[in-house]
């Protein structure tokens, strides 16, 4: 009987296991040193904030694993013997496999800062990160967050929910400047300040200061300023968790190098999720994709290949969503932080309501390329369909009502958006009435 071993119990590894079970009778073992069961990482912040208990983050009941004949092994894989096809555990255990899936996820970036391994310093990715944050933020007078991204905002919201003041260090001249255009960055920075976040732009961490007992008591910036704190959150991005795979016969770059079918250079070894790096990135996408839905899709893809239905990873157009405190964010297609010479933009904003939409389209053909939206929820399948069909920006604006996810319960802004576009571009675009026939056209 073929034995599939999966290292990692995140969304990628568990999805792979579920779909392998659907399509085969293979023996399956999921291995993780983090927790006994799969859980929703995006829910960690809500556990800290008291909105739910950790056990509520498990999407499957304990009986699920036995019923589906998926074995769970809690342990830390110290090394892999690829020739003998065996996993060596830190406690001395050995597990043999026929097929190996590496789904080891990410780890918070560290850049060799003095004091980065002190108590009271941590990221927000694993259950252990949550436990450390719970332990070391009790009774503190301030937290300092280093790095401007989604995890940093989540951590700021967590600390503020307990009445802990937050200083946020961003080394660039705007928040999340490698992802967001300046208009959206400015909106989010205003919103963060409205929540009393002490936002420091163009400010880099120099070191974390020890209190003499192995715990952080302050940070020092490159400018020489010292900020007293009891917690330092390291949220300057994440990187593939593959340190134990370096200097082996497995080919790696920043992540484990894979082909479109998620195969590595070693037969019967695959990599998926945050730890996988495509040798040739898909057009318009990055070589490493570290979001929930791409991990799920990779898990489904590798399961098909392993069970005999060989296929490539084809995620379609880029999509992501998140929340900045109480502002919902969605992005579809390509919305670069800085325009190229071939791109045009149209930006609409209602600053008092923290709403905006930012459209990108081709300068010569007027083909719609992407959109960011803050505070206005859009229908995923409609936007994805427009991108697949390469419709024009004019078409998008004419049919913008079709994309609105909440027209029955929230105020609509399509007329205002199109009026601004017409005034700026000398056009006379007219909004068409919402059509369920057009909306359903893009489903499936």
C-alpha positions, 0 to 999 in steps of 0.5 A: 500500500502506498504511504503518503507522508505530509509534513505540515498540518496547515491548509495546504497539507490538510487539503492534500490529505483530504483529496488524496483520501477522496481519490485513493485508499493510500495510507496517509500520515500528517506530521506536525510539531505545532498542534495535534489538529489542523486549525485556522491560522487567520483565527488566532487573533480572535482567540487572543481578543476573546472572541473565541476559544482555540478549540473553536478554530478547528474546522473538523471534529476530532472524529474526522481524522479516524473516519477518513483514515488520516493518521496524525503524528505530532513530532518534529522532523529533524532530517530526511533521508531521500534515498531511503525514503525515511523521515528522522524525528528529533526524538529518534523516531523514524517514519518511512514513506513512498510519497512525500509532500512538504507543506512546512509553511512560513516563519516570521522574518528575522534580520539578525537584530540584536535581541530578536530572540529575547522573551517578549519578542515574537511573530504571529503565525503559529500556535506557539506564537499565540501562546508566547504573545499571551504569556508576555503581553500580560500587564505590559505598558506598550507594544512595538510592532516592526514591519508594515503588513497585514500581520502587523495590523492584526497584531496592533488590533489585538494589543489595542483590544486589551488596552495596550498602546501600540507603536508601529515602525515602518521603514518605508515612507508609507504603510505596506509600500511594496503592495499598496499604491500611495492612495490606499496606503494613505487611507489606511495610515489615517485609519490606523491613527484614528485607532490611536496607533503611534505610526512611525514612517521611515523608521527602522529597528536597530536593536531590542534591549535586554532587561538583564533577565533575558526579556525585552524592555525597549527597542532602539531605532536607527535614529537612536531613539529608545522606546520602552515596551514590554512586547516587540512584534516582528511582522516584517513579512514571512519566509519559507520554513525550510531551514532543515532542508538546506544543504540536502539533495533537494533543490531550494532557493528562497523556498523548495523549487517546484515545477508547475505540477509541484514536483521537486527535483527528487522523484516522489517528493512534492512541495506545496503552500508557503514553502513552495517556490515555482522555478518559472512563475506564472504570468502576473504572479509571484514565484512564492504565493503565501495566501490561504486560497493558493495553499488550498489550490496547491493541495488539491492539485498535488492530490490529483497528480499523486492519485493518477490525474496529472495536472498543473497548478492553475490558480487563475487571476490574483486575488486577496482579501483582508481587514484593516481594523474595520475596513474590508480590503479586496484586490483582483488582478494586477494593482501595482504599488507604482504604475508602469508606462503602459498602465492607467489608473482611476481612483475614487475615494470617500475619505470620511467613510474610509471607502475607495476603489482603485482601477488599473487598465491598459493605456492603449487597449483600455483592457481592465487589469485589476482593482483594489477596493476598501470598504465595498465588497465585490463579487469574486466570480464577477471580477474573475470573469471580467479579468478572464474575458479581458473586458475594457474599463468602460465595460467594468464601469457600465456593469459595476452594479453587477459586481456589488456584493451588498446592494440590498443592505448598504449604500451604493456608490456606482453613480458617484464613481462613474460620474467622477471617471467621466469628469476626469476622462471626458467620457460619457459612460452610463451605468446599466441596471444590475442583471442577474443573467450577467452575474450568473454567467461567470459562476463556475 
